[in-house]
Amino acid sequence: MQFEEYISYFQTILDNPQQYEGYQDEEILTYTKLNWSRMNRWLKKFEPNADTISFINGISTKQHWILITEPWCGDAAHSVPMIYQLVKNNPAIVLDIQLRDSEPYEIENYLTNGGKSIPKLIVRNEQGDDVAVWGPRPQGCTDLFVMMKDRGAEFHEIKEEIQKWYNHDKGIAIQQELVSILS
């Protein structure tokens, strides 16, 4: 689906959670509402740096970017709008949002340590070959997550610190990592 369709799907879940499997769970629905706010904040406030914009806009060969996500995913609330903002003005890049928990289950081919961690970005060339894979989160954020998990931190504490990490980073790491893997 296109980004606009994803936004519409997300809004429909918030309007009618009882119609979507998993969203009847009050905790999941609460996270999803928070993710909606975070995503919309990044859509308004995220400003890619000039070097990244120049690099992304300089891609002239056709690419298909597949972004696997779900509205309930906290990391996606940050990464998905940033990735969209980076590519939206380059006609050579087609951004396709796919849901992790719906067919075609593309995530099965891009597991992280055996898990279906999202968001996951797959960049393919015109021939359909993978040229880069990124995700589920920037390396600095992953390092923070692993460190806190290893020391036995509670899940709510980990989520709070990850949120602070994203707010402090302001999308710098995602930009650097995407430019690096595409260079």
Z-matrix of the N, CA and C atoms (Angstrom, degrees):
N
C 1 1.450
C 2 1.522 1 109.20
N 3 1.321 2 115.49 1 154.04
C 4 1.457 3 121.28 2 175.98
C 5 1.536 4 108.57 3 -75.41
N 6 1.326 5 116.63 4 163.43
C 7 1.459 6 120.90 5 -177.99
C 8 1.529 7 111.48 6 -57.01
N 9 1.323 8 116.46 7 -41.94
C 10 1.466 9 120.38 8 -179.11
C 11 1.528 10 111.16 9 -62.41
N 12 1.333 11 116.57 10 -36.54
C 13 1.472 12 120.70 11 176.74
C 14 1.519 13 110.61 12 -66.54
N 15 1.326 14 116.35 13 -38.07
C 16 1.460 15 120.64 14 177.83
C 17 1.534 16 110.19 15 -62.77
N 18 1.330 17 116.49 16 -43.48
C 19 1.469 18 120.85 17 178.09
C 20 1.533 19 109.65 18 -60.06
N 21 1.309 20 116.78 19 -44.35
C 22 1.462 21 121.72 20 179.11
C 23 1.530 22 111.32 21 -63.09
N 24 1.337 23 116.37 22 -43.94
C 25 1.464 24 121.87 23 177.23
C 26 1.527 25 110.10 24 -59.63
N 27 1.314 26 116.57 25 -46.48
C 28 1.464 27 123.61 26 179.38
C 29 1.537 28 109.61 27 -57.28
N 30 1.330 29 116.56 28 -49.04
C 31 1.468 30 121.81 29 -179.11
C 32 1.529 31 110.77 30 -62.80
N 33 1.323 32 117.53 31 -39.51
C 34 1.461 33 121.58 32 179.31
C 35 1.525 34 110.98 33 -63.16
N 36 1.324 35 116.65 34 -38.23
C 37 1.469 36 120.11 35 176.31
C 38 1.516 37 109.79 36 -62.00
N 39 1.325 38 116.74 37 -44.85
C 40 1.466 39 119.77 38 -179.42
C 41 1.522 40 111.52 39 -65.36
N 42 1.324 41 117.36 40 -34.52
C 43 1.462 42 121.62 41 179.92
C 44 1.528 43 112.70 42 -76.09
N 45 1.329 44 116.97 43 -31.55
C 46 1.475 45 121.81 44 -175.21
C 47 1.526 46 111.27 45 -138.87
N 48 1.329 47 119.02 46 60.41
C 49 1.469 48 120.34 47 -174.55
C 50 1.531 49 113.64 48 -60.31
N 51 1.307 50 117.07 49 -28.67
C 52 1.460 51 120.51 50 -178.32
C 53 1.528 52 112.24 51 -64.90
N 54 1.320 53 117.25 52 -17.79
C 55 1.465 54 120.84 53 -179.11
C 56 1.536 55 112.81 54 -89.04
N 57 1.322 56 117.46 55 -2.10
C 58 1.457 57 121.01 56 -176.34
C 59 1.517 58 110.56 57 -123.78
N 60 1.325 59 114.14 58 125.29
C 61 1.456 60 120.65 59 -178.35
C 62 1.527 61 110.75 60 -55.93
N 63 1.301 62 115.84 61 133.44
C 64 1.455 63 121.95 62 177.63
C 65 1.513 64 114.59 63 92.59
N 66 1.313 65 117.34 64 -26.87
C 67 1.459 66 120.09 65 -175.77
C 68 1.527 67 112.92 66 -85.77
N 69 1.335 68 117.17 67 -1.00
C 70 1.461 69 119.70 68 173.81
C 71 1.534 70 110.11 69 -75.73
N 72 1.314 71 116.38 70 -20.85
C 73 1.457 72 122.39 71 176.79
C 74 1.531 73 107.76 72 -67.48
N 75 1.308 74 116.96 73 119.95
C 76 1.468 75 121.99 74 -174.24
C 77 1.529 76 112.19 75 -59.98
N 78 1.334 77 116.70 76 -37.11
C 79 1.465 78 119.91 77 -179.83
C 80 1.543 79 110.84 78 -67.33
N 81 1.330 80 116.70 79 -43.76
C 82 1.472 81 120.72 80 177.82
C 83 1.522 82 110.02 81 -63.15
N 84 1.324 83 116.70 82 -42.43
C 85 1.463 84 120.31 83 179.90
C 86 1.530 85 110.86 84 -64.28
N 87 1.314 86 117.21 85 -39.05
C 88 1.470 87 120.89 86 177.49
C 89 1.523 88 110.32 87 -62.13
N 90 1.357 89 117.46 88 -45.07
C 91 1.464 90 120.68 89 177.23
C 92 1.522 91 110.63 90 -60.96
N 93 1.318 92 115.75 91 -40.72
C 94 1.458 93 120.09 92 -177.95
C 95 1.524 94 110.99 93 -64.27
N 96 1.327 95 116.65 94 -40.41
C 97 1.470 96 120.43 95 176.66
C 98 1.528 97 110.93 96 -63.25
N 99 1.330 98 116.17 97 -42.30
C 100 1.468 99 119.81 98 176.46
C 101 1.524 100 110.57 99 -62.14
N 102 1.316 101 116.31 100 -41.76
C 103 1.463 102 120.68 101 -180.00
C 104 1.524 103 111.56 102 -63.15
N 105 1.327 104 116.59 103 -37.17
C 106 1.463 105 120.78 104 177.19
C 107 1.537 106 109.88 105 -59.75
N 108 1.319 107 115.90 106 -46.14
C 109 1.473 108 120.66 107 179.36
C 110 1.519 109 111.18 108 -64.28
N 111 1.319 110 116.97 109 -44.85
C 112 1.466 111 120.44 110 -179.29
C 113 1.521 112 111.34 111 -63.96
N 114 1.325 113 116.17 112 -44.86
C 115 1.457 114 120.58 113 -179.99
C 116 1.529 115 110.56 114 -59.98
N 117 1.311 116 116.35 115 -46.61
C 118 1.460 117 119.64 116 -179.32
C 119 1.521 118 112.03 117 -66.56
N 120 1.322 119 117.09 118 -33.03
C 121 1.466 120 119.95 119 175.76
C 122 1.525 121 110.03 120 -63.76
N 123 1.361 122 117.50 121 -44.00
C 124 1.464 123 119.95 122 179.55
C 125 1.516 124 111.32 123 -67.09
N 126 1.334 125 116.96 124 -34.62
C 127 1.468 126 118.91 125 178.03
C 128 1.524 127 111.07 126 -62.26
N 129 1.323 128 117.11 127 -31.89
C 130 1.470 129 121.40 128 179.37
C 131 1.522 130 112.44 129 -86.04
N 132 1.347 131 117.64 130 -36.40
C 133 1.460 132 120.00 131 -168.39
C 134 1.517 133 115.96 132 -106.84
N 135 1.324 134 118.12 133 -19.58
C 136 1.462 135 119.33 134 -176.65
C 137 1.522 136 109.93 135 -68.65
N 138 1.330 137 115.19 136 126.54
C 139 1.453 138 121.24 137 178.49
C 140 1.522 139 109.16 138 -124.59
N 141 1.319 140 116.56 139 102.22
C 142 1.466 141 118.71 140 177.29
C 143 1.521 142 110.05 141 -60.50
N 144 1.322 143 115.28 142 148.14
C 145 1.464 144 117.15 143 179.98
C 146 1.529 145 110.07 144 -77.18
N 147 1.305 146 115.71 145 160.44
C 148 1.467 147 122.59 146 -173.53
C 149 1.525 148 112.01 147 -60.71
N 150 1.333 149 117.92 148 -38.97
C 151 1.457 150 120.72 149 -179.90
C 152 1.528 151 111.15 150 -64.70
N 153 1.327 152 116.45 151 -41.25
C 154 1.466 153 119.65 152 179.76
C 155 1.525 154 110.33 153 -66.80
N 156 1.319 155 116.66 154 -44.74
C 157 1.465 156 120.66 155 179.20
C 158 1.528 157 109.72 156 -59.92
N 159 1.323 158 116.89 157 -44.13
C 160 1.460 159 121.24 158 179.10
C 161 1.531 160 110.16 159 -61.28
N 162 1.320 161 116.89 160 -43.29
C 163 1.460 162 120.94 161 179.67
C 164 1.531 163 111.18 162 -63.70
N 165 1.323 164 116.91 163 -50.51
C 166 1.473 165 121.44 164 -178.02
C 167 1.533 166 110.30 165 -64.17
N 168 1.319 167 117.00 166 -44.53
C 169 1.468 168 119.98 167 179.22
C 170 1.522 169 112.38 168 -68.01
N 171 1.325 170 116.34 169 -19.41
C 172 1.453 171 121.01 170 177.47
C 173 1.530 172 113.81 171 -79.54
N 174 1.313 173 117.11 172 -7.44
C 175 1.466 174 120.43 173 176.70
C 176 1.527 175 107.10 174 -73.76
N 177 1.330 176 115.78 175 114.56
C 178 1.457 177 119.05 176 -175.81
C 179 1.526 178 112.90 177 -111.94
N 180 1.317 179 117.05 178 -15.08
C 181 1.463 180 119.03 179 175.54
C 182 1.525 181 107.86 180 -86.37
N 183 1.311 182 116.00 181 143.40
C 184 1.462 183 120.28 182 -175.59
C 185 1.517 184 110.91 183 -62.06
N 186 1.339 185 114.38 184 136.24
C 187 1.459 186 121.56 185 176.52
C 188 1.518 187 108.72 186 -134.55
N 189 1.314 188 114.90 187 147.98
C 190 1.466 189 122.40 188 175.82
C 191 1.523 190 106.28 189 -115.29
N 192 1.325 191 115.56 190 113.15
C 193 1.460 192 121.41 191 178.71
C 194 1.525 193 107.79 192 -99.87
N 195 1.318 194 116.33 193 119.26
C 196 1.459 195 122.27 194 177.54
C 197 1.526 196 107.02 195 -105.22
N 198 1.308 197 115.97 196 120.53
C 199 1.458 198 121.72 197 -178.94
C 200 1.519 199 107.97 198 -113.86
N 201 1.326 200 116.34 199 110.15
C 202 1.459 201 122.30 200 -178.07
C 203 1.526 202 107.75 201 -92.47
N 204 1.327 203 115.54 202 127.83
C 205 1.458 204 120.28 203 -173.63
C 206 1.518 205 110.91 204 -157.80
N 207 1.316 206 116.25 205 -178.09
C 208 1.470 207 125.71 206 171.42
C 209 1.523 208 107.45 207 -155.10
N 210 1.335 209 117.66 208 148.02
C 211 1.466 210 120.14 209 179.82
C 212 1.535 211 114.81 210 -60.13
N 213 1.323 212 118.21 211 -26.50
C 214 1.464 213 120.76 212 -178.37
C 215 1.527 214 113.13 213 -76.90
N 216 1.328 215 118.18 214 -10.68
C 217 1.465 216 121.76 215 -173.11
C 218 1.526 217 111.92 216 -80.31
N 219 1.318 218 115.90 217 119.98
C 220 1.461 219 121.44 218 -179.59
C 221 1.514 220 113.65 219 -63.84
N 222 1.326 221 118.30 220 -42.99
C 223 1.460 222 120.51 221 179.14
C 224 1.525 223 110.95 222 -63.99
N 225 1.331 224 116.40 223 -36.16
C 226 1.461 225 120.83 224 -179.76
C 227 1.523 226 112.00 225 -64.60
N 228 1.325 227 117.49 226 -30.98
C 229 1.465 228 120.87 227 179.62
C 230 1.526 229 111.39 228 -59.09
N 231 1.321 230 115.93 229 -25.28
C 232 1.464 231 121.13 230 178.45
C 233 1.529 232 110.93 231 -94.78
N 234 1.326 233 116.48 232 -51.63
C 235 1.469 234 121.82 233 -171.65
C 236 1.518 235 113.92 234 -71.41
N 237 1.320 236 118.11 235 -42.71
C 238 1.463 237 120.49 236 -175.19
C 239 1.534 238 112.14 237 -59.11
N 240 1.332 239 120.01 238 -50.41
C 241 1.470 240 117.83 239 179.45
C 242 1.529 241 113.16 240 -65.86
N 243 1.331 242 116.57 241 -31.14
C 244 1.469 243 118.98 242 178.56
C 245 1.523 244 110.47 243 -67.40
N 246 1.321 245 116.91 244 -45.61
C 247 1.460 246 120.85 245 179.56
C 248 1.527 247 109.76 246 -62.64
N 249 1.316 248 116.48 247 -43.27
C 250 1.470 249 119.92 248 177.06
C 251 1.536 250 110.69 249 -57.82
N 252 1.327 251 116.56 250 -47.48
C 253 1.469 252 120.32 251 -178.85
C 254 1.530 253 111.59 252 -60.98
N 255 1.332 254 116.29 253 -32.49
C 256 1.462 255 119.59 254 -179.07
C 257 1.530 256 112.53 255 -70.27
N 258 1.333 257 116.97 256 -36.40
C 259 1.469 258 119.22 257 -171.47
C 260 1.522 259 115.20 258 -105.36
N 261 1.294 260 118.54 259 -10.20
C 262 1.466 261 121.24 260 -170.47
C 263 1.532 262 114.52 261 -58.62
N 264 1.317 263 118.15 262 -25.56
C 265 1.465 264 120.20 263 -177.21
C 266 1.523 265 114.26 264 -100.82
N 267 1.334 266 116.89 265 6.79
C 268 1.460 267 119.24 266 178.62
C 269 1.528 268 109.03 267 -106.57
N 270 1.341 269 117.87 268 108.41
C 271 1.471 270 120.78 269 -178.16
C 272 1.529 271 113.62 270 -66.61
N 273 1.329 272 118.07 271 -14.85
C 274 1.469 273 120.38 272 178.28
C 275 1.527 274 111.78 273 -77.87
N 276 1.324 275 116.93 274 -16.27
C 277 1.467 276 121.24 275 -177.61
C 278 1.521 277 109.77 276 -107.40
N 279 1.320 278 115.76 277 121.56
C 280 1.463 279 121.68 278 174.29
C 281 1.526 280 106.71 279 -102.21
N 282 1.323 281 115.96 280 120.96
C 283 1.463 282 121.48 281 178.11
C 284 1.522 283 108.48 282 -98.77
N 285 1.305 284 115.24 283 121.59
C 286 1.464 285 122.79 284 -179.30
C 287 1.524 286 108.40 285 -118.08
N 288 1.315 287 116.56 286 118.13
C 289 1.465 288 121.49 287 177.99
C 290 1.531 289 107.50 288 -89.95
N 291 1.315 290 116.04 289 127.59
C 292 1.460 291 121.13 290 175.07
C 293 1.515 292 108.69 291 -122.41
N 294 1.319 293 115.37 292 142.43
C 295 1.456 294 120.51 293 179.13
C 296 1.523 295 110.17 294 -84.65
N 297 1.299 296 115.73 295 134.92
C 298 1.460 297 120.85 296 -179.25
C 299 1.520 298 111.84 297 -60.38
N 300 1.342 299 115.65 298 -39.76
C 301 1.459 300 120.80 299 -170.82
C 302 1.525 301 114.00 300 -97.35
N 303 1.331 302 116.78 301 18.60
C 304 1.469 303 121.91 302 177.84
C 305 1.526 304 109.00 303 -132.32
N 306 1.325 305 115.37 304 157.79
C 307 1.465 306 119.01 305 177.28
C 308 1.520 307 109.44 306 -58.98
N 309 1.303 308 119.63 307 142.13
C 310 1.459 309 127.92 308 20.21
C 311 1.531 310 115.01 309 -93.49
N 312 1.316 311 119.88 310 13.09
C 313 1.470 312 123.89 311 178.10
C 314 1.526 313 112.20 312 54.87
N 315 1.307 314 115.59 313 44.01
C 316 1.466 315 122.96 314 179.70
C 317 1.530 316 111.47 315 -57.38
N 318 1.327 317 117.09 316 -27.87
C 319 1.465 318 121.63 317 -178.42
C 320 1.523 319 112.00 318 -57.69
N 321 1.327 320 117.48 319 -28.25
C 322 1.468 321 121.29 320 -179.57
C 323 1.529 322 111.75 321 -56.96
N 324 1.324 323 116.93 322 -26.35
C 325 1.462 324 121.61 323 -179.76
C 326 1.530 325 113.15 324 -91.58
N 327 1.337 326 116.73 325 -1.61
C 328 1.468 327 120.17 326 -174.62
C 329 1.531 328 111.01 327 -137.72
N 330 1.310 329 116.01 328 50.90
C 331 1.458 330 120.64 329 -178.73
C 332 1.526 331 110.37 330 -71.70
N 333 1.320 332 115.19 331 152.04
C 334 1.460 333 122.49 332 175.69
C 335 1.517 334 107.02 333 -113.68
N 336 1.305 335 117.36 334 113.02
C 337 1.466 336 122.02 335 -176.82
C 338 1.529 337 111.22 336 50.45
N 339 1.323 338 115.95 337 38.70
C 340 1.458 339 121.46 338 178.29
C 341 1.518 340 115.08 339 83.85
N 342 1.334 341 118.08 340 -3.23
C 343 1.465 342 122.19 341 -178.06
C 344 1.517 343 113.11 342 -109.47
N 345 1.315 344 115.34 343 162.00
C 346 1.469 345 122.48 344 -178.69
C 347 1.527 346 111.29 345 -91.08
N 348 1.316 347 116.31 346 50.11
C 349 1.462 348 122.05 347 -176.92
C 350 1.523 349 111.10 348 -67.62
N 351 1.318 350 114.90 349 136.43
C 352 1.460 351 121.94 350 179.40
C 353 1.525 352 109.24 351 -132.74
N 354 1.318 353 116.57 352 162.61
C 355 1.454 354 129.43 353 0.70
C 356 1.521 355 111.07 354 -73.33
N 357 1.309 356 114.20 355 154.76
C 358 1.461 357 121.73 356 177.82
C 359 1.522 358 106.76 357 -133.34
N 360 1.315 359 115.93 358 126.58
C 361 1.457 360 122.52 359 179.57
C 362 1.520 361 109.36 360 -108.85
N 363 1.331 362 115.50 361 126.27
C 364 1.460 363 122.20 362 176.00
C 365 1.527 364 106.75 363 -116.13
N 366 1.307 365 116.78 364 124.81
C 367 1.462 366 122.05 365 178.44
C 368 1.522 367 107.44 366 -107.33
N 369 1.328 368 114.99 367 122.83
C 370 1.469 369 120.88 368 -179.58
C 371 1.521 370 110.42 369 -119.02
N 372 1.332 371 115.03 370 147.91
C 373 1.459 372 120.08 371 176.44
C 374 1.533 373 109.89 372 -83.54
N 375 1.324 374 115.72 373 -176.95
C 376 1.474 375 121.28 374 -177.94
C 377 1.520 376 112.81 375 -59.16
N 378 1.322 377 116.40 376 -30.04
C 379 1.459 378 120.67 377 -179.16
C 380 1.531 379 112.53 378 -82.02
N 381 1.331 380 116.96 379 -4.36
C 382 1.461 381 120.88 380 179.93
C 383 1.519 382 114.29 381 88.11
N 384 1.332 383 116.04 382 10.47
C 385 1.463 384 120.52 383 178.30
C 386 1.526 385 109.90 384 -86.11
N 387 1.313 386 116.37 385 140.58
C 388 1.457 387 120.82 386 175.67
C 389 1.523 388 109.44 387 -68.52
N 390 1.339 389 115.92 388 128.04
C 391 1.461 390 120.17 389 175.41
C 392 1.527 391 111.05 390 -110.08
N 393 1.336 392 116.36 391 -18.04
C 394 1.468 393 120.28 392 178.45
C 395 1.527 394 109.44 393 -163.57
N 396 1.325 395 114.57 394 149.62
C 397 1.464 396 121.64 395 174.15
C 398 1.525 397 106.34 396 -135.37
N 399 1.327 398 115.13 397 135.08
C 400 1.467 399 120.84 398 179.81
C 401 1.523 400 109.24 399 -135.18
N 402 1.317 401 115.69 400 147.74
C 403 1.455 402 121.03 401 171.84
C 404 1.514 403 111.45 402 124.70
N 405 1.287 404 115.47 403 169.94
C 406 1.454 405 129.72 404 13.45
C 407 1.534 406 115.41 405 -90.05
N 408 1.306 407 117.24 406 -8.83
C 409 1.470 408 118.92 407 178.34
C 410 1.522 409 108.30 408 -155.07
N 411 1.333 410 116.99 409 163.16
C 412 1.468 411 119.44 410 177.56
C 413 1.533 412 111.03 411 -58.97
N 414 1.320 413 116.24 412 151.03
C 415 1.469 414 121.35 413 -174.99
C 416 1.521 415 112.71 414 -57.18
N 417 1.324 416 118.47 415 -42.91
C 418 1.464 417 120.17 416 179.57
C 419 1.511 418 112.27 417 -60.78
N 420 1.309 419 116.13 418 -37.28
C 421 1.458 420 121.71 419 177.64
C 422 1.529 421 110.24 420 -70.26
N 423 1.324 422 116.25 421 -39.94
C 424 1.467 423 120.60 422 176.59
C 425 1.522 424 110.04 423 -62.11
N 426 1.320 425 116.97 424 -43.90
C 427 1.466 426 120.99 425 178.70
C 428 1.523 427 110.95 426 -58.97
N 429 1.332 428 117.07 427 -43.33
C 430 1.461 429 122.19 428 177.69
C 431 1.530 430 110.20 429 -61.68
N 432 1.325 431 117.05 430 -46.82
C 433 1.462 432 122.36 431 -179.91
C 434 1.528 433 110.72 432 -58.24
N 435 1.338 434 116.82 433 -49.98
C 436 1.464 435 121.26 434 -178.13
C 437 1.526 436 110.70 435 -62.76
N 438 1.323 437 117.44 436 -44.23
C 439 1.464 438 121.37 437 -179.77
C 440 1.525 439 111.04 438 -60.25
N 441 1.330 440 116.59 439 -45.64
C 442 1.464 441 120.16 440 -178.82
C 443 1.531 442 111.45 441 -68.48
N 444 1.310 443 116.09 442 -39.18
C 445 1.465 444 120.78 443 178.53
C 446 1.531 445 110.12 444 -64.14
N 447 1.338 446 115.59 445 -43.81
C 448 1.469 447 120.52 446 -179.68
C 449 1.529 448 112.19 447 -63.28
N 450 1.304 449 116.41 448 -31.83
C 451 1.473 450 118.06 449 179.57
C 452 1.530 451 112.46 450 -88.02
N 453 1.345 452 116.38 451 2.92
C 454 1.462 453 120.76 452 173.30
C 455 1.518 454 114.82 453 84.06
N 456 1.320 455 117.47 454 23.19
C 457 1.471 456 120.34 455 179.74
C 458 1.533 457 110.16 456 -64.25
N 459 1.310 458 115.82 457 149.28
C 460 1.467 459 122.06 458 176.53
C 461 1.526 460 108.88 459 -69.90
N 462 1.337 461 115.72 460 150.75
C 463 1.466 462 120.88 461 -177.09
C 464 1.527 463 111.71 462 -57.82
N 465 1.330 464 118.18 463 -42.34
C 466 1.472 465 120.54 464 -179.57
C 467 1.526 466 110.92 465 -63.09
N 468 1.330 467 117.45 466 -34.13
C 469 1.461 468 121.13 467 178.47
C 470 1.539 469 110.26 468 -69.51
N 471 1.327 470 115.75 469 -41.57
C 472 1.463 471 120.58 470 178.53
C 473 1.530 472 109.68 471 -61.22
N 474 1.334 473 116.61 472 -47.47
C 475 1.472 474 120.58 473 -179.79
C 476 1.519 475 111.45 474 -58.89
N 477 1.310 476 116.28 475 -40.47
C 478 1.468 477 120.87 476 -179.62
C 479 1.527 478 110.93 477 -64.10
N 480 1.320 479 116.42 478 -44.96
C 481 1.469 480 120.17 479 -179.27
C 482 1.533 481 111.25 480 -68.20
N 483 1.339 482 116.85 481 -36.92
C 484 1.461 483 119.89 482 177.15
C 485 1.527 484 110.24 483 -64.39
N 486 1.327 485 116.17 484 -41.18
C 487 1.470 486 120.37 485 176.89
C 488 1.533 487 110.29 486 -58.73
N 489 1.314 488 116.48 487 -44.69
C 490 1.468 489 120.70 488 178.29
C 491 1.529 490 110.29 489 -62.23
N 492 1.341 491 116.04 490 -39.66
C 493 1.462 492 120.22 491 -179.87
C 494 1.521 493 109.94 492 -60.22
N 495 1.336 494 116.97 493 -50.49
C 496 1.470 495 120.45 494 -179.96
C 497 1.527 496 111.03 495 -59.64
N 498 1.314 497 117.72 496 -43.47
C 499 1.468 498 120.73 497 -178.89
C 500 1.528 499 111.45 498 -63.76
N 501 1.314 500 116.37 499 -39.00
C 502 1.463 501 120.71 500 179.80
C 503 1.532 502 111.22 501 -71.91
N 504 1.331 503 116.87 502 -40.12
C 505 1.464 504 122.19 503 -176.48
C 506 1.537 505 112.68 504 -71.10
N 507 1.315 506 117.43 505 -33.53
C 508 1.473 507 123.91 506 177.72
C 509 1.536 508 114.04 507 57.93
N 510 1.340 509 117.05 508 28.01
C 511 1.457 510 120.24 509 176.67
C 512 1.513 511 115.28 510 86.69
N 513 1.312 512 117.51 511 4.31
C 514 1.465 513 120.68 512 -179.08
C 515 1.524 514 110.89 513 -63.76
N 516 1.340 515 117.26 514 -46.19
C 517 1.469 516 120.62 515 -176.86
C 518 1.525 517 111.53 516 -63.89
N 519 1.322 518 117.79 517 -42.41
C 520 1.469 519 120.23 518 179.23
C 521 1.522 520 109.81 519 -59.83
N 522 1.327 521 116.60 520 -44.83
C 523 1.463 522 119.98 521 179.17
C 524 1.528 523 111.29 522 -60.07
N 525 1.335 524 116.05 523 -48.61
C 526 1.464 525 120.04 524 -178.55
C 527 1.530 526 111.03 525 -61.89
N 528 1.327 527 116.56 526 -42.90
C 529 1.462 528 120.02 527 -177.60
C 530 1.529 529 111.81 528 -68.13
N 531 1.320 530 117.40 529 -40.61
C 532 1.459 531 119.21 530 178.87
C 533 1.524 532 111.72 531 -66.29
N 534 1.324 533 117.49 532 -43.26
C 535 1.469 534 120.23 533 177.09
C 536 1.525 535 109.38 534 -61.41
N 537 1.317 536 117.50 535 -41.61
C 538 1.464 537 121.26 536 -179.21
C 539 1.528 538 112.15 537 -63.14
N 540 1.323 539 117.90 538 -47.53
C 541 1.469 540 119.28 539 -176.91
C 542 1.523 541 112.83 540 -72.94
N 543 1.340 542 116.88 541 -20.28
C 544 1.463 543 120.70 542 179.48
C 545 1.530 544 112.95 543 -95.07
N 546 1.328 545 116.76 544 -7.34
C 547 1.479 546 120.25 545 -177.88
C 548 1.520 547 111.03 546 -81.38
